[in-house]
Amino acid sequence: MTAVVISGTGLYQPPHTITNAELVESFNAYVDHYNTEHASEIEAGTLTALAPSSVEFIEKASGIKQRYVMEKSGILDPKRMYPRLQSRTDDELSMLAEIGVEAAKKALAAAGKTGADVDGVICACSNLQRAYPAIAIEIQNAIGAKGYAFDMNVACSAATFGLEQAVNAVKSGSAKCVLVVNPEITSGHQEWKDRDCHFIFGDVATATVIERADTATSADQWDVLGSQLATQFSNNIRNNFGYLNRSEDSDPKARDKTFRQEGRKVFKEVVPIASAHIESQLQTLSIQPSDVRRFWLHQANLSMNQLIVKKLIGGEVTPELAPLILDEYANTSSAGSIIAFHLHHGDMRPGELGVICSFGAGYSVGSVVVRKR
């Protein structure tokens, strides 16, 4: 069987940040306006007054302190509360492809490759900008890659699901070098008017190079020991936006057309699913959880990540064991675990083990076990 390695990763960071203080100021202005505008209905009991947010509430609930976004003025406008993005012509590179290309260039440079060395591109993310042509094919064209390209969506697990497809393609011989790109403009499907989730997401793009071990030349290589995927249907995280909405004559701005979740249910149900998933994969590979030097987990919630790892190791969870990037980047959907790996693997020594794991809507969970070369 062909040995497969991760030979490079790349990260694109958007130009704007929104701190919790900025977000709260804007959100509370919106709340004040809403409650004033609907004062009579609220007094009559036909509407419920909106509650303000706070920096303390956000940080206690999530561990998030700021987020990067592609555009901030529209998000912080209390009369708008979503990004103000400029449309592009069909001859221009789409925004999702643009940030994917930027991350791809960095990953290829880290791997010592060029676009011409790539014969497979997978664009794996939570929300695609359009139905077709595939964003992956647009990225393939922009970097000068060969072979094939396709899009896939498994929400926050898309990156690890994409990595397995890439690893299997290299193992089977259908490709020698596959680029997995995770462009996440989550600000576009975030519901900025909902106190329970208005702080969750941030924008970013990541990319990972998967290739045959015998063609890898980078100084930083990771043997892929195995990958494992699982799904279990749940409505607790959902977004109903899609191309059939027009034919349904439904409101394109209705609440169900943006991200929504039953947060407490998600926490209660996903933690045991994710920890059991990782444990079963490690058992398959004859690895004890205590043998794992680092867990690069999906960055959705600080408490969730700590509890998942605590269930696995039965002890204290330190930032070294399970690095946190959530405070700076917020939840970046599929890209979160890849950001954690990208930023927090340089100190690991040859032979040490790590687990890249993502989990989210579906429910879905994917894990990739790697060993430093």
QUIFEN-V291688 format. One record per residue. N is the residue number from 1. RES is the residue in three letters. PHI is phi in whole degrees, 0 to 359 (none if undefined). BURIAL is I if it has 24 or more other ideal C-beta (glycine too) atoms within 12 Angstrom, else O. D_LAST is the distance of its C-alpha to the last C-alpha in whole Angstrom. Layout:
<<N & RES & PHI & BURIAL & D_LAST> <N & RES & PHI & BURIAL & D_LAST>>
This chain:
<<1 & MET & none & O & 18> <2 & THR & 296 & O & 16> <3 & ALA & 284 & O & 12> <4 & VAL & 237 & I & 11> <5 & VAL & 228 & I & 9> <6 & ILE & 271 & I & 10> <7 & SER & 244 & I & 10> <8 & GLY & 184 & I & 13> <9 & THR & 227 & I & 15> <10 & GLY & 219 & I & 19> <11 & LEU & 226 & I & 22> <12 & TYR & 253 & I & 26> <13 & GLN & 245 & I & 28> <14 & PRO & 300 & I & 32> <15 & PRO & 281 & O & 34> <16 & HIS & 244 & I & 36> <17 & THR & 239 & I & 36> <18 & ILE & 234 & I & 38> <19 & THR & 281 & I & 38> <20 & ASN & 299 & I & 40> <21 & ALA & 297 & O & 43> <22 & GLU & 297 & I & 43> <23 & LEU & 295 & I & 43> <24 & VAL & 295 & I & 45> <25 & GLU & 301 & O & 48> <26 & SER & 293 & I & 48> <27 & PHE & 299 & I & 48> <28 & ASN & 292 & I & 50> <29 & ALA & 295 & I & 53> <30 & TYR & 298 & I & 52> <31 & VAL & 299 & I & 53> <32 & ASP & 300 & O & 56> <33 & HIS & 295 & O & 57> <34 & TYR & 298 & I & 57> <35 & ASN & 295 & O & 59> <36 & THR & 290 & O & 61> <37 & GLU & 297 & O & 62> <38 & HIS & 249 & O & 62> <39 & ALA & 302 & O & 64> <40 & SER & 293 & O & 67> <41 & GLU & 294 & O & 65> <42 & ILE & 296 & O & 63> <43 & GLU & 295 & O & 66> <44 & ALA & 282 & O & 67> <45 & GLY & 87 & O & 64> <46 & THR & 272 & O & 63> <47 & LEU & 228 & O & 60> <48 & THR & 261 & O & 58> <49 & ALA & 297 & O & 57> <50 & LEU & 283 & I & 53> <51 & ALA & 264 & O & 52> <52 & PRO & 289 & I & 50> <53 & SER & 258 & I & 47> <54 & SER & 204 & O & 45> <55 & VAL & 300 & O & 42> <56 & GLU & 297 & O & 42> <57 & PHE & 299 & O & 43> <58 & ILE & 297 & I & 39> <59 & GLU & 290 & I & 37> <60 & LYS & 290 & O & 38> <61 & ALA & 287 & I & 38> <62 & SER & 226 & I & 34> <63 & GLY & 89 & I & 33> <64 & ILE & 278 & I & 33> <65 & LYS & 241 & I & 35> <66 & GLN & 199 & I & 34> <67 & ARG & 208 & I & 33> <68 & TYR & 266 & I & 33> <69 & VAL & 220 & I & 35> <70 & MET & 287 & I & 36> <71 & GLU & 207 & I & 40> <72 & LYS & 246 & I & 41> <73 & SER & 297 & O & 45> <74 & GLY & 292 & I & 46> <75 & ILE & 295 & I & 44> <76 & LEU & 271 & I & 46> <77 & ASP & 277 & O & 49> <78 & PRO & 300 & I & 51> <79 & LYS & 269 & O & 53> <80 & ARG & 237 & O & 50> <81 & MET & 69 & I & 47> <82 & TYR & 198 & I & 44> <83 & PRO & 301 & I & 42> <84 & ARG & 251 & O & 45> <85 & LEU & 262 & I & 43> <86 & GLN & 268 & O & 44> <87 & SER & 291 & O & 45> <88 & ARG & 235 & O & 43> <89 & THR & 285 & O & 45> <90 & ASP & 295 & O & 43> <91 & ASP & 275 & O & 43> <92 & GLU & 265 & O & 40> <93 & LEU & 294 & O & 37> <94 & SER & 294 & I & 37> <95 & MET & 297 & I & 35> <96 & LEU & 296 & I & 33> <97 & ALA & 294 & I & 32> <98 & GLU & 301 & I & 32> <99 & ILE & 287 & I & 30> <100 & GLY & 295 & I & 27> <101 & VAL & 296 & I & 27> <102 & GLU & 298 & I & 27> <103 & ALA & 293 & I & 23> <104 & ALA & 298 & I & 22> <105 & LYS & 301 & I & 23> <106 & LYS & 290 & I & 21> <107 & ALA & 294 & I & 18> <108 & LEU & 296 & I & 19> <109 & ALA & 298 & I & 19> <110 & ALA & 295 & I & 15> <111 & ALA & 275 & I & 14> <112 & GLY & 73 & O & 16> <113 & LYS & 241 & I & 18> <114 & THR & 241 & O & 22> <115 & GLY & 303 & I & 24> <116 & ALA & 296 & O & 25> <117 & ASP & 280 & I & 22> <118 & VAL & 270 & I & 22> <119 & ASP & 237 & I & 24> <120 & GLY & 201 & I & 24> <121 & VAL & 232 & I & 24> <122 & ILE & 241 & I & 25> <123 & CYS & 261 & I & 27> <124 & ALA & 241 & I & 26> <125 & CYS & 204 & I & 28> <126 & SER & 275 & I & 31> <127 & ASN & 219 & I & 34> <128 & LEU & 272 & I & 34> <129 & GLN & 294 & I & 37> <130 & ARG & 207 & O & 39> <131 & ALA & 281 & O & 39> <132 & TYR & 196 & O & 39> <133 & PRO & 294 & O & 38> <134 & ALA & 303 & I & 34> <135 & ILE & 301 & I & 33> <136 & ALA & 300 & I & 29> <137 & ILE & 290 & I & 32> <138 & GLU & 296 & I & 33> <139 & ILE & 295 & I & 29> <140 & GLN & 306 & I & 29> <141 & ASN & 295 & I & 32> <142 & ALA & 293 & I & 31> <143 & ILE & 261 & I & 28> <144 & GLY & 75 & O & 29> <145 & ALA & 278 & I & 27> <146 & LYS & 256 & O & 28> <147 & GLY & 70 & I & 28> <148 & TYR & 228 & O & 29> <149 & ALA & 207 & I & 28> <150 & PHE & 205 & I & 30> <151 & ASP & 264 & I & 30> <152 & MET & 209 & I & 29> <153 & ASN & 220 & I & 30> <154 & VAL & 230 & I & 29> <155 & ALA & 53 & I & 30> <156 & CYS & 292 & I & 28> <157 & SER & 266 & I & 26> <158 & ALA & 303 & I & 26> <159 & ALA & 296 & I & 22> <160 & THR & 289 & I & 20> <161 & PHE & 296 & I & 23> <162 & GLY & 295 & I & 22> <163 & LEU & 298 & I & 18> <164 & GLU & 295 & I & 19> <165 & GLN & 298 & I & 22> <166 & ALA & 294 & I & 19> <167 & VAL & 300 & I & 17> <168 & ASN & 295 & I & 20> <169 & ALA & 296 & I & 21> <170 & VAL & 290 & I & 18> <171 & LYS & 298 & I & 18> <172 & SER & 282 & O & 22> <173 & GLY & 93 & O & 22> <174 & SER & 284 & O & 24> <175 & ALA & 207 & I & 22> <176 & LYS & 257 & I & 19> <177 & CYS & 214 & I & 18> <178 & VAL & 241 & I & 19> <179 & LEU & 254 & I & 20> <180 & VAL & 255 & I & 21> <181 & VAL & 243 & I & 23> <182 & ASN & 234 & I & 25> <183 & PRO & 274 & I & 28> <184 & GLU & 237 & I & 30> <185 & ILE & 260 & I & 33> <186 & THR & 291 & I & 34> <187 & SER & 298 & I & 37> <188 & GLY & 284 & I & 39> <189 & HIS & 246 & I & 39> <190 & GLN & 288 & I & 39> <191 & GLU & 262 & I & 42> <192 & TRP & 286 & I & 43> <193 & LYS & 261 & I & 47> <194 & ASP & 254 & I & 45> <195 & ARG & 303 & I & 45> <196 & ASP & 287 & I & 43> <197 & CYS & 220 & I & 40> <198 & HIS & 294 & I & 41> <199 & PHE & 255 & I & 38> <200 & ILE & 289 & I & 35> <201 & PHE & 259 & I & 34> <202 & GLY & 217 & I & 32> <203 & ASP & 264 & I & 31> <204 & VAL & 183 & I & 28> <205 & ALA & 216 & I & 26> <206 & THR & 232 & I & 22> <207 & ALA & 211 & I & 20> <208 & THR & 224 & I & 17> <209 & VAL & 261 & I & 15> <210 & ILE & 246 & I & 14> <211 & GLU & 209 & I & 14> <212 & ARG & 298 & I & 13> <213 & ALA & 298 & I & 10> <214 & ASP & 281 & O & 13> <215 & THR & 252 & I & 14> <216 & ALA & 286 & I & 11> <217 & THR & 235 & O & 12> <218 & SER & 289 & I & 11> <219 & ALA & 282 & O & 9> <220 & ASP & 238 & I & 8> <221 & GLN & 237 & I & 6> <222 & TRP & 228 & I & 6> <223 & ASP & 294 & I & 6> <224 & VAL & 270 & I & 10> <225 & LEU & 277 & I & 12> <226 & GLY & 173 & I & 15> <227 & SER & 221 & I & 18> <228 & GLN & 211 & I & 21> <229 & LEU & 235 & I & 24> <230 & ALA & 205 & I & 28> <231 & THR & 223 & O & 31> <232 & GLN & 208 & O & 34> <233 & PHE & 296 & O & 37> <234 & SER & 206 & O & 38> <235 & ASN & 266 & O & 41> <236 & ASN & 286 & I & 40> <237 & ILE & 230 & I & 38> <238 & ARG & 207 & I & 39> <239 & ASN & 213 & I & 40> <240 & ASN & 265 & O & 43> <241 & PHE & 290 & I & 43> <242 & GLY & 185 & O & 43> <243 & TYR & 287 & O & 45> <244 & LEU & 276 & O & 48> <245 & ASN & 305 & O & 49> <246 & ARG & 300 & O & 52> <247 & SER & 287 & O & 53> <248 & GLU & 276 & O & 53> <249 & ASP & 56 & O & 55> <250 & SER & 265 & O & 53> <251 & ASP & 288 & O & 53> <252 & PRO & 295 & O & 50> <253 & LYS & 255 & O & 49> <254 & ALA & 296 & O & 50> <255 & ARG & 302 & O & 48> <256 & ASP & 283 & O & 46> <257 & LYS & 268 & I & 45> <258 & THR & 231 & I & 42> <259 & PHE & 302 & I & 40> <260 & ARG & 211 & I & 41> <261 & GLN & 206 & I & 40> <262 & GLU & 263 & O & 41> <263 & GLY & 304 & I & 39> <264 & ARG & 293 & O & 40> <265 & LYS & 294 & O & 40> <266 & VAL & 300 & I & 36> <267 & PHE & 301 & I & 35> <268 & LYS & 296 & O & 37> <269 & GLU & 268 & I & 35> <270 & VAL & 282 & I & 32> <271 & VAL & 305 & I & 30> <272 & PRO & 293 & O & 31> <273 & ILE & 297 & I & 30> <274 & ALA & 292 & I & 26> <275 & SER & 294 & I & 26> <276 & ALA & 294 & I & 27> <277 & HIS & 297 & I & 25> <278 & ILE & 297 & I & 22> <279 & GLU & 299 & I & 23> <280 & SER & 293 & O & 24> <281 & GLN & 292 & I & 20> <282 & LEU & 298 & I & 19> <283 & GLN & 298 & O & 21> <284 & THR & 300 & O & 21> <285 & LEU & 268 & I & 17> <286 & SER & 59 & O & 19> <287 & ILE & 242 & I & 17> <288 & GLN & 275 & O & 19> <289 & PRO & 306 & I & 20> <290 & SER & 290 & O & 20> <291 & ASP & 277 & O & 16> <292 & VAL & 276 & I & 15> <293 & ARG & 284 & I & 14> <294 & ARG & 210 & I & 15> <295 & PHE & 247 & I & 17> <296 & TRP & 260 & I & 18> <297 & LEU & 260 & I & 21> <298 & HIS & 306 & I & 24> <299 & GLN & 258 & I & 26> <300 & ALA & 249 & I & 29> <301 & ASN & 200 & I & 31> <302 & LEU & 301 & I & 30> <303 & SER & 296 & I & 31> <304 & MET & 298 & I & 30> <305 & ASN & 297 & I & 26> <306 & GLN & 295 & I & 27> <307 & LEU & 290 & I & 29> <308 & ILE & 300 & I & 27> <309 & VAL & 290 & I & 24> <310 & LYS & 298 & O & 27> <311 & LYS & 297 & I & 28> <312 & LEU & 282 & I & 25> <313 & ILE & 257 & I & 24> <314 & GLY & 69 & O & 28> <315 & GLY & 215 & O & 28> <316 & GLU & 293 & O & 27> <317 & VAL & 254 & I & 25> <318 & THR & 259 & O & 24> <319 & PRO & 301 & O & 23> <320 & GLU & 289 & O & 20> <321 & LEU & 285 & I & 19> <322 & ALA & 226 & I & 20> <323 & PRO & 301 & I & 21> <324 & LEU & 248 & I & 24> <325 & ILE & 241 & I & 24> <326 & LEU & 301 & I & 28> <327 & ASP & 298 & I & 30> <328 & GLU & 269 & I & 29> <329 & TYR & 258 & I & 29> <330 & ALA & 65 & I & 31> <331 & ASN & 281 & I & 30> <332 & THR & 252 & I & 28> <333 & SER & 54 & I & 28> <334 & SER & 299 & I & 25> <335 & ALA & 283 & I & 24> <336 & GLY & 302 & I & 23> <337 & SER & 293 & I & 20> <338 & ILE & 288 & I & 18> <339 & ILE & 299 & I & 20> <340 & ALA & 301 & I & 19> <341 & PHE & 294 & I & 15> <342 & HIS & 302 & I & 16> <343 & LEU & 271 & I & 18> <344 & HIS & 228 & I & 16> <345 & HIS & 224 & I & 12> <346 & GLY & 295 & O & 12> <347 & ASP & 268 & O & 13> <348 & MET & 278 & I & 10> <349 & ARG & 258 & O & 8> <350 & PRO & 308 & O & 5> <351 & GLY & 94 & O & 6> <352 & GLU & 284 & O & 8> <353 & LEU & 254 & I & 10> <354 & GLY & 213 & I & 12> <355 & VAL & 234 & I & 15> <356 & ILE & 264 & I & 16> <357 & CYS & 221 & I & 20> <358 & SER & 231 & I & 23> <359 & PHE & 204 & I & 26> <360 & GLY & 172 & I & 30> <361 & ALA & 305 & I & 33> <362 & GLY & 141 & I & 34> <363 & TYR & 295 & I & 33> <364 & SER & 219 & I & 29> <365 & VAL & 212 & I & 26> <366 & GLY & 224 & I & 22> <367 & SER & 222 & I & 19> <368 & VAL & 229 & I & 15> <369 & VAL & 262 & I & 13> <370 & VAL & 233 & I & 9> <371 & ARG & 227 & I & 6> <372 & LYS & 295 & I & 4> <373 & ARG & 278 & I & 0>>
